[in-house]
Amino acid sequence: MNSPFTTHGALSWHELTASDSERAMRFYGEIFGWSFKKMQLPQGPYHIIENDGISIGGITDSPAPAMPSNWTGYITVKDVDAVAIKAKELGGDILYGPEDIPQVGRFCWIKDPCGAIIAAITYNSTKG
């Protein structure tokens, strides 16, 4: 079975940017049985979502309190910089990045021509 962390086009990570990450973790922990591991990042705490011991996503506090909570899916790609260029050529916008995530990979957030947001990520070869 191919890993979603190495398969181009695979949905590999789900991230919640929440107005209240503690409340979100209580909610999702109760309904899905998820557990969480806290990491301290320069911009604040990040909570890895684990399902049966497998890391499947993360929860973080919103950088802007007025911003509504939202989920973003991360799609694995071979070259995130090339994907960002192609997205712009096809009428999309790059909302953030491409930027490196130390020890993880390189990512960007894309807004498609219809207004939906998704992230593209190229993982370091040690992931997955």
N, C-alpha and C positions, 0 to 999 in steps of 0.2 A: 504494500500500500504506500502510495506517495504521501509525503508530508505536506501539509498546506503551507509550511514555512519555506519549502523549496519548489513548489509547483506554481509556475507562472499562471496567473489568472485565478488562483484559489483564494477564497475568503479565509484569512488566517487569524484574525484578531478582531475583537469587538471592544470598543472603548466607550464608556459613559462619562461625559462631562456633566457633572451634577451641581445643582445649586446647593445641595447638602449631601455630601458623599456618605456621611455616617448614616443618615436616614435611608439613603439608597441601598447601602450595604445591608441594613437590617431588613428592608423590604425584599431584596433579591435573595438574601440568605434564607429567609423564611420560605419563600415560594419555590425556589429552585434547589435549596440545600447547598448553595455555593459557600465556600469559605474564602478568606481573603488574607493575603500577606502584604504587609505595609513596607513600602520602600520610601526612603527619603530622597527626593530629587531637588535640584537647585530651585525649582519653582514651587516646591511644596510636596506634601505627601502624595504618593501614588499607590493604589491598592490593586494588587494582582488578583484577578478572579480565578479561583481554582474550582474545578468540577471533578470530583473523584481523583484528586491529586494532579490533574492536568491543568496547566495554565491556559486559559481560553480568552482572557481579556483583562481590562483594567478599568478602574473607576478613579476619577480625579475631580477635585473641585473646579468649578468654572472660574476662569480668570476674570470674568466680568459678571458681577452679581445680577445684572439685569438680563443676562443671556439665559434663555430657557434651557433646561436640561435636554441633552440629546445624545443619541447613540451614533457612533461612526464605525463603519466596517472598514477593515484594512485588507486590501487585495495585494497579494504577493506578485511582484513583477521582477523581471531580470534586470532592468535598468530604470530606476525611478526618474532620473533626469530626462531620459528619452521619452518616457510616458508623460511627463509634465509638458514637454515641448509639443508632443502629439495632441494632448488634451487642448492646449491653447490653439493649435492649428484647426482643431475640429469645433471651435466655438466655446470651449469651456474656460473657466478661470482657475488660476492657482491661488488658493486662499492662504496657503502657508507652505513654506519650503520651496524646493527640496532642502532638507536639513538633516544632519546626522544626529542619531540617537546613540550616544556612546555605548559600546558593547552590544548593540542590538542591530543597527543598520541605518538606512537612510530612507526618509519618507517625505510625502507632501500631501496636502489636502486639496482635492479637486472639486469644483462646483461645475456640474454638467450644464449644458445649455437650457435644461428645464428647471434648474435651480436646486437639484438634489446634490448632497455633499457625500463624498466618499474619500478614503485615503488610499494611496498607493505606497507600497513599502518594498524595499530590497533589503533582505536580511543579510547580516554577515554570514559567511560560510559556516560558522560554528553553530548557528541556530538550527533547531529542528533536527 
